Structure formats: C-alpha cells, structure tokens
C-alpha cells in the first residue's frame, strides 16, 4: 500500500515552515510550460462516446510509437510504487490487463524486474513496483535493475508517495527529471513511457498531485528535445474518487483496467475505444440481467451476467470512421473451471467464437476476435456459447498491422 512505511508527519500532511518550494516552482513553471507542452510526444487513448476513429497522433516514420512489434520478445520493465505492484486486490495493477492485451495481439513481450506478484493465472508477473516508495527510493535502485535486466521499454509511474507535504511535492519534478536522466544515461536506447499519477482524495494532496502532473509533459518535452526516447501519457485521467478507488491512494481493479487500455495505446500506437456492456448508451441487453452492485473488479462498476439462453445477448452499437477489420477485445469473467465461449457477430453476419479461459468470477480474462466493420454505424452482438462467462466491457481498434 502506498501509505505503509510513511512517517507520521507524512501521514498527517504536515507542512514545512518558510517559503514553499512547491509554490515557487509552480509560479516559475507556469511561465515556461505552455511552450514545452506543445512539443511533448503526447500519446494516449481516446475513450469516445460511441465512435471509433483512426489515430490522430500518428508517429513519425523515424520515431515509431510501436516498440513492441519485433520477432523476439520485447523486455518491458514496469517501474513504480504500489499502484504498479498491485495493492491488495488480485488484479489491481495496470500490468494485468496490459499483458493480456499485448498477448491478444500476439505481441511478444517479457515483463522483467526483481519483484514477482499478481495473479498467477495471468502469466508474466515480473516488475519493479515497490509499495510506499518515493522517487528518491526508485532512484536509488534503478541503475542496478537496469543493468541486471536491460529492458527495451520502461513504463514509469511514480511520485504518489512524494505528495504528502509541500516540500517533497515541490522537489518531485526535479527528482523525476533526474530519474529519467539516470535511466536514459544507463540505457541510452531504452524507450521510457512516463505517466501522470492518480489523483488523491484529500484536498491538500489533490492540489499537489495536480501541480506535479502539470509539470510532467514539460519534463518529457525537455528530454525529447535532448534526443532521449521518452514519451508522456496520462494513464489515469478519468478516474474519480471514491468510485474508482479502494482508498485514498489506490485505484481499484476495474480502474486499473481502464488505465491498462491507455498504456496499451501508448505502447502500440493504436487508438482504442472502450464500451461498457452495462451502459445503455453503448449496448442493448436482452435476457441477461445487469449486475449493478458496485463491482470494483469491473471497469464501469458493473457487468452483464447470465447470458445463459439462446435468446440472451448484449448488442453494442457504435460508429467507425473506416471500413476494415477491427479487433474486439472482450473482458470476461469465467469461474466455470473450463474454457467458455460467446458467439459474436458483426451487423448480423456470420457468427464467430471468442473463448475465455477460466480464471474466476472476479478475475477477468481478455480475449479477442477480429470482425469486419463498415464505415458508419455498426452492431456487434455477444450471444451464449459454451458454458457461461460474464461480460464487463469491450475494447475496439483496427486490427494492428505492426
């Protein structure tokens, strides 16, 4: 947990006497950041309300945004605090769904690091997520990790444990900048993806996080200008207290899934749109009741169960901008101790099968099916297949070519 190991003054958010370096830093950065932000490599996910479009920020030919596309596995090192490690819930880290999304694309990836944690059924559980750690503590260990595991790609989300007083929050941008320099000096060819951190509920903490997050695009822009392979994303935008959090510090499993989609988009250059199965704006449901009790493992807080009968279905309606083959990644929970399926069709066409391994009713599998869609309005319908799977959400993008 982020809060474990904090000193009493950090837990209380005690302020230091004298001028606040945090406020001084904010005043200085406000004068220079707008120009810097404009040059940053901003990569992320569009969560549109019913429309899937092509990517609007295509990478330059000499700086591809698709590091995970090689014939041999790309070594990816997730670095951060407890929100990288995963907290108490079995899937409460973006790593779990990110790995499954990359696996669904047949993108060869090897997560690396000295820590092993997370649900054993999902697969690759290695990382450098350290609960309660600050930027300074990550700085102290990073050179050893890099030399030991030599990652090709790093996903970096760190700073939450520096937000407990004005002095440490004010020093955080400089420490983040130094950490990125250490990483890129130790491994000049590594690709570093830096995310903003999740918001915190406490009002003082909230303002510190907002100020810190505001500096990150400018920090990244300066590294890009210096020729370093660094990218920025906000993996946590759209997460809200208390709905998406298990406590003040930690997004829940469902929120971590939403963050995973943003990490996936940054790492692959794919624009992805998520549709929640239980939301009437996205889907119509027949013969399959919605489980509407707050379910922290579901990305929208609810999921569709009991797709049990031949006339049971969930029909998603949305628009796409281009005719082509689209990848539908379905997030489903199967506790049947056997592989289960849904039948899926696009626009009433031939049925295809999407299969879900049996993890549990509370641990989601991500499985994919590719379907032809046409420019304009489309429907994708999930129907009963073999045994039973509860449906949480689907993610849609063009079938990757890289």
KAZI-V817093 format. One record per residue. N is the residue number from 0. PSI is psi as a letter, one per 30 degrees, with the letter a starting at -180 (999 if undefined). NEAR is the number of other ideal C-beta (glycine too) atoms within 8 Angstrom. D_LAST is the distance of its C-alpha to the last C-alpha in Angstrom with 2 decimals. Layout:
N:PSI:NEAR:D_LAST / N:PSI:NEAR:D_LAST
This chain:
0:k:11:36.93 / 1:e:12:36.69 / 2:f:9:40.43 / 3:k:7:41.60 / 4:f:5:43.12 / 5:k:10:43.78 / 6:l:5:47.21 / 7:e:6:49.68 / 8:e:7:49.43 / 9:e:12:45.65 / 10:e:9:46.04 / 11:f:6:48.68 / 12:h:10:46.73 / 13:k:7:49.79 / 14:k:7:49.70 / 15:l:8:50.84 / 16:l:3:53.84 / 17:a:4:53.79 / 18:k:5:51.24 / 19:j:11:47.77 / 20:f:10:45.12 / 21:e:12:42.59 / 22:e:10:44.41 / 23:e:10:44.93 / 24:e:12:41.27 / 25:e:10:40.35 / 26:e:8:42.83 / 27:e:8:41.50 / 28:e:12:37.84 / 29:f:7:38.64 / 30:f:6:39.76 / 31:f:9:36.71 / 32:e:12:33.65 / 33:e:6:33.13 / 34:e:7:32.23 / 35:e:12:30.06 / 36:e:10:28.11 / 37:f:7:27.38 / 38:f:8:25.48 / 39:l:12:23.47 / 40:j:11:19.69 / 41:j:8:19.83 / 42:k:12:16.75 / 43:a:10:17.34 / 44:k:10:17.53 / 45:j:9:19.65 / 46:i:8:21.97 / 47:l:8:23.48 / 48:i:4:26.54 / 49:g:9:25.58 / 50:k:10:22.99 / 51:k:12:19.21 / 52:l:10:18.07 / 53:l:7:15.08 / 54:k:8:14.16 / 55:f:7:17.13 / 56:i:6:16.07 / 57:k:5:13.10 / 58:l:9:12.54 / 59:l:5:14.37 / 60:e:5:12.90 / 61:g:3:14.84 / 62:i:7:13.96 / 63:k:9:10.27 / 64:g:12:10.29 / 65:i:10:7.29 / 66:f:10:9.46 / 67:i:13:8.45 / 68:g:8:5.74 / 69:l:7:8.62 / 70:f:3:10.80 / 71:l:5:13.54 / 72:k:7:13.94 / 73:k:14:13.52 / 74:j:12:17.01 / 75:k:15:17.33 / 76:j:16:20.88 / 77:k:15:22.04 / 78:k:16:25.23 / 79:a:14:27.87 / 80:b:15:30.97 / 81:f:14:31.82 / 82:f:19:29.22 / 83:e:18:26.63 / 84:e:14:28.90 / 85:f:16:29.40 / 86:b:12:33.07 / 87:f:5:35.22 / 88:l:11:33.18 / 89:f:9:31.05 / 90:g:16:27.76 / 91:h:13:28.67 / 92:k:15:25.82 / 93:f:15:22.34 / 94:e:15:21.21 / 95:e:15:22.06 / 96:e:15:19.92 / 97:e:13:17.02 / 98:e:13:16.92 / 99:e:12:17.21 / 100:e:14:14.41 / 101:e:13:11.95 / 102:e:11:13.77 / 103:f:11:13.51 / 104:f:10:9.70 / 105:h:5:10.46 / 106:j:11:8.92 / 107:j:10:11.74 / 108:k:13:13.81 / 109:j:9:17.50 / 110:k:13:19.58 / 111:l:9:22.43 / 112:l:14:25.84 / 113:f:7:29.54 / 114:k:10:29.88 / 115:j:7:29.14 / 116:l:8:29.65 / 117:l:12:28.48 / 118:k:10:28.65 / 119:f:5:28.62 / 120:f:7:27.18 / 121:e:13:23.76 / 122:c:7:22.83 / 123:j:8:21.87 / 124:g:12:24.65 / 125:k:9:24.82 / 126:l:16:24.97 / 127:h:15:27.35 / 128:k:18:28.64 / 129:j:14:32.40 / 130:k:12:34.62 / 131:f:12:37.02 / 132:k:9:35.64 / 133:l:9:35.83 / 134:e:12:33.93 / 135:e:7:36.64 / 136:e:9:36.27 / 137:e:15:32.51 / 138:e:11:33.35 / 139:f:6:35.86 / 140:f:10:33.49 / 141:e:14:30.16 / 142:e:8:30.94 / 143:e:7:31.89 / 144:e:13:28.76 / 145:e:14:26.52 / 146:e:8:28.55 / 147:e:7:28.61 / 148:f:11:25.00 / 149:i:8:23.15 / 150:l:12:20.09 / 151:e:10:16.91 / 152:k:15:16.45 / 153:k:13:19.39 / 154:j:16:19.82 / 155:j:13:23.34 / 156:j:14:25.66 / 157:k:15:29.28 / 158:f:11:32.58 / 159:e:13:34.06 / 160:g:12:36.88 / 161:g:13:37.79 / 162:g:14:38.67 / 163:f:11:42.10 / 164:l:11:44.34 / 165:e:12:44.28 / 166:e:10:44.56 / 167:e:12:41.56 / 168:e:14:39.47 / 169:e:13:40.57 / 170:f:10:39.55 / 171:e:13:36.11 / 172:e:13:34.22 / 173:e:7:35.65 / 174:e:12:34.79 / 175:e:15:31.18 / 176:e:11:30.98 / 177:e:9:32.65 / 178:e:14:30.36 / 179:e:16:27.23 / 180:e:9:29.12 / 181:e:11:30.01 / 182:e:14:26.47 / 183:f:14:25.12 / 184:e:6:28.25 / 185:e:9:28.06 / 186:i:9:24.40 / 187:f:5:23.61 / 188:g:6:19.98 / 189:k:13:19.19 / 190:k:11:17.05 / 191:k:14:19.35 / 192:j:16:18.70 / 193:k:14:22.21 / 194:k:14:23.30 / 195:l:10:26.61 / 196:l:14:28.84 / 197:l:12:30.24 / 198:l:10:33.49 / 199:l:13:36.81 / 200:e:9:39.64 / 201:k:8:42.60 / 202:e:5:43.47 / 203:e:7:43.82 / 204:e:13:40.61 / 205:e:11:38.83 / 206:e:8:39.92 / 207:e:13:38.93 / 208:e:14:35.41 / 209:e:9:35.07 / 210:e:12:36.35 / 211:e:15:34.11 / 212:e:10:30.95 / 213:f:10:32.05 / 214:f:13:31.98 / 215:e:13:28.49 / 216:e:13:26.60 / 217:e:13:29.20 / 218:e:13:28.90 / 219:e:15:25.15 / 220:e:15:25.82 / 221:e:10:28.38 / 222:e:13:26.06 / 223:e:12:23.42 / 224:f:7:26.38 / 225:g:6:27.38 / 226:g:4:24.10 / 227:l:9:22.88 / 228:i:8:19.28 / 229:k:14:20.17 / 230:l:13:18.83 / 231:k:15:20.90 / 232:l:15:20.53 / 233:j:10:23.24 / 234:f:13:22.20 / 235:g:14:25.75 / 236:k:7:26.74 / 237:g:6:28.33 / 238:k:12:29.89 / 239:k:6:33.66 / 240:k:9:36.77 / 241:f:6:38.15 / 242:e:7:35.93 / 243:g:11:32.68 / 244:k:15:34.47 / 245:f:10:36.50 / 246:a:6:38.66 / 247:f:9:38.78 / 248:e:12:35.98 / 249:j:13:33.45 / 250:k:13:31.07 / 251:l:13:31.42 / 252:e:11:28.92 / 253:e:15:27.98 / 254:e:13:27.50 / 255:e:17:25.35 / 256:e:17:23.07 / 257:e:14:22.82 / 258:e:13:22.06 / 259:e:14:19.28 / 260:e:15:17.46 / 261:e:16:17.80 / 262:e:15:16.62 / 263:e:14:13.45 / 264:e:15:12.89 / 265:e:14:13.69 / 266:f:15:11.48 / 267:f:15:8.20 / 268:g:11:9.36 / 269:k:10:9.80 / 270:k:12:13.40 / 271:k:12:15.12 / 272:k:13:18.69 / 273:k:12:21.00 / 274:k:14:24.01 / 275:k:12:26.93 / 276:f:17:28.56 / 277:f:13:32.05 / 278:k:9:32.03 / 279:f:5:33.83 / 280:f:5:31.94 / 281:e:11:28.78 / 282:l:13:30.21 / 283:k:7:33.39 / 284:k:12:34.74 / 285:k:8:37.25 / 286:g:10:39.12 / 287:j:13:36.98 / 288:k:6:38.56 / 289:k:10:36.70 / 290:j:11:37.28 / 291:f:5:38.09 / 292:k:5:39.60 / 293:j:6:37.65 / 294:j:10:35.06 / 295:f:10:33.47 / 296:f:12:30.66 / 297:k:12:29.55 / 298:f:12:27.42 / 299:g:11:29.89 / 300:f:9:32.91 / 301:l:13:33.37 / 302:l:13:31.86 / 303:j:16:32.83 / 304:l:9:34.84 / 305:h:9:36.85 / 306:i:17:34.60 / 307:f:8:37.20 / 308:l:6:38.64 / 309:f:5:37.65 / 310:g:6:38.08 / 311:k:12:36.12 / 312:l:13:32.90 / 313:j:13:30.72 / 314:j:12:29.52 / 315:k:13:26.99 / 316:k:10:27.38 / 317:l:14:25.06 / 318:k:9:23.77 / 319:l:16:20.41 / 320:f:8:20.12 / 321:k:7:18.15 / 322:k:7:18.61 / 323:a:9:15.66 / 324:k:9:14.24 / 325:k:14:14.11 / 326:k:14:13.50 / 327:j:14:16.86 / 328:j:12:17.18 / 329:k:16:20.91 / 330:j:14:22.84 / 331:l:13:25.91 / 332:k:15:28.86 / 333:j:17:30.41 / 334:g:9:33.59 / 335:f:9:34.76 / 336:g:4:34.22 / 337:l:6:32.31 / 338:k:9:28.95 / 339:l:14:29.40 / 340:l:12:27.62 / 341:k:16:27.48 / 342:k:11:27.47 / 343:k:16:25.12 / 344:l:13:25.32 / 345:k:11:24.07 / 346:h:8:26.92 / 347:g:6:29.31 / 348:a:6:27.36 / 349:k:4:26.94 / 350:k:7:26.67 / 351:l:9:23.84 / 352:k:10:24.11 / 353:k:14:22.45 / 354:k:8:23.82 / 355:k:14:24.77 / 356:l:9:25.99 / 357:j:11:29.37 / 358:d:12:29.26 / 359:l:8:32.11 / 360:f:7:33.15 / 361:g:7:32.31 / 362:j:13:29.03 / 363:k:12:26.03 / 364:k:12:23.33 / 365:j:12:19.98 / 366:l:12:19.06 / 367:l:11:16.72 / 368:k:11:17.34 / 369:k:8:15.48 / 370:k:12:17.96 / 371:k:9:18.53 / 372:l:12:19.86 / 373:l:8:21.73 / 374:k:6:22.14 / 375:b:6:24.94 / 376:k:6:26.44 / 377:l:12:25.12 / 378:k:10:26.36 / 379:k:14:24.70 / 380:k:11:27.44 / 381:k:15:27.61 / 382:l:13:30.67 / 383:k:10:32.46 / 384:b:11:31.14 / 385:k:5:32.42 / 386:b:9:34.27 / 387:k:9:33.35 / 388:k:14:30.54 / 389:k:13:30.93 / 390:k:15:28.23 / 391:e:16:27.42 / 392:l:14:24.53 / 393:k:13:21.30 / 394:k:13:18.08 / 395:k:14:16.36 / 396:l:12:13.16 / 397:k:11:11.28 / 398:k:9:9.30 / 399:k:10:5.68 / 400:f:4:3.81 / 401:999:7:0.00
